[in-house]
Amino acid sequence: MTGRKNAASAAATFTLMLISVLTLVSSPANAAATPHCNGTLQSSGLRVPAYVGKNSTVFCLMTIGTRGTSVKQLQTSLNRCYKQRLQVDGQYGPLTKAAVRTAQRTERMDDQDGVYGPDTAVTIMHVTVQLNLCGYQ
């Protein structure tokens, strides 16, 4: 009987540890660690929104209120690759959010929230550097 109790106790401890890890990984504090997009980078022949700085990365965040060249690049990709009709004005407003949600739905993403983050960055299509084709990162 002691063996069963130990096994049950170990399983319960493992489950609690797993829940703790999953909570930590999905916590808003970790979302805050994702930098906001502030420019563009070339990645695999594609021009993509990016955080450009000390630790440049294409894994960045854009949502309502974000402005700049990264938003213009996203709007260009949404227009070209997903047949949206956004004004390329560099402002992430309700129309850009709706277009991102459409792209997320088209790509069958689990999260279809209209927020451009790391998962969306690697799932949706982006325009090539020459602006005549679309492709995936």
Secondary structure, DSSP 8 states (H G I E B T S, - for coil): -HHHHHHHHHHHHHHHHHHHHHHHHTSHHHHHHS-B--EEEEETTEEEEEB-STT-BS--BB-TT-BSHHHHHHHHHHHHHH------SSB--HHHHHHHHHHHHHTT-S--SS-B-HHHHHHS-EEBTTSS-EE--
